[in-house]
Amino acid sequence: MAVLEILTYPDERLKQASQPVGTVDEVLRAFIADLEETMDAGPGGVGIAAPQVGCFERIVIVDCTRTRKPVPNHGRLYLINPEITKWDGMAVGREGCMSVPDYTGNVIRAEAVSLKALDLQGQPLELRCEGFEARAIQHEMDHLDGLLFLDRLVSRRNDLFKRKVYQQSK
């Protein structure tokens, strides 16, 4: 396994849309293991998307178990070709990103989402997520379409904040 280099804003590759994964096999699982190691090596991240390391396939990992408000959540999620099928409610929340290490911002997201994806074995998976987990999934899925939280700020003037210190995970 390896820690991969994370692309950072304003790298133009972060604006690139990703292609669906065709085959879930050992090569893909090895890449996902590297993606996971990269997320875990980062400073407190709860998710990562393949485009953040220059792989433009529709893969995200989300794990909200170590956050201040971990409930409810589904543990560590490996989502291949994820697709949101239903959105409920809207709320403003503060977000940060490993690809935008110097800033955080207020973003409007759905409070709950239903989604379908493939798991690490290529089997269909359906989930309903809410709260911070739903926010994290939406944030990571935006990367698959070439979007950053900067593209969804409520207001660039009032809702973008310079990060004082990027908190290290323990």
URHUUR-V414046 format. One record per backbone hydrogen bond with DSSP energy under -1.0 kcal/mol. CO is the residue of the C=O (numbers start at 1). NH is the residue of the N-H. If there is no record, write none. Layout:
BEGIN
CO NH
CO NH
END
This chain:
BEGIN
8 11
11 14
12 15
13 16
19 58
25 29
26 30
27 31
28 32
29 33
30 34
31 35
32 36
33 37
34 38
35 39
36 40
37 41
42 44
46 63
48 61
49 52
50 53
50 55
51 54
52 7
55 57
56 19
57 59
58 81
59 50
60 79
61 48
62 77
64 67
77 62
79 60
80 118
83 116
86 114
88 111
88 112
91 109
93 107
95 105
97 100
99 9
100 103
102 163
104 161
105 95
106 154
107 93
109 91
111 131
112 88
113 129
114 85
114 86
115 127
116 83
117 125
118 80
119 122
123 119
125 117
127 115
129 113
131 135
132 136
133 137
134 138
135 139
136 140
137 141
138 142
142 145
142 147
143 146
144 18
148 151
149 152
155 159
159 106
161 104
END
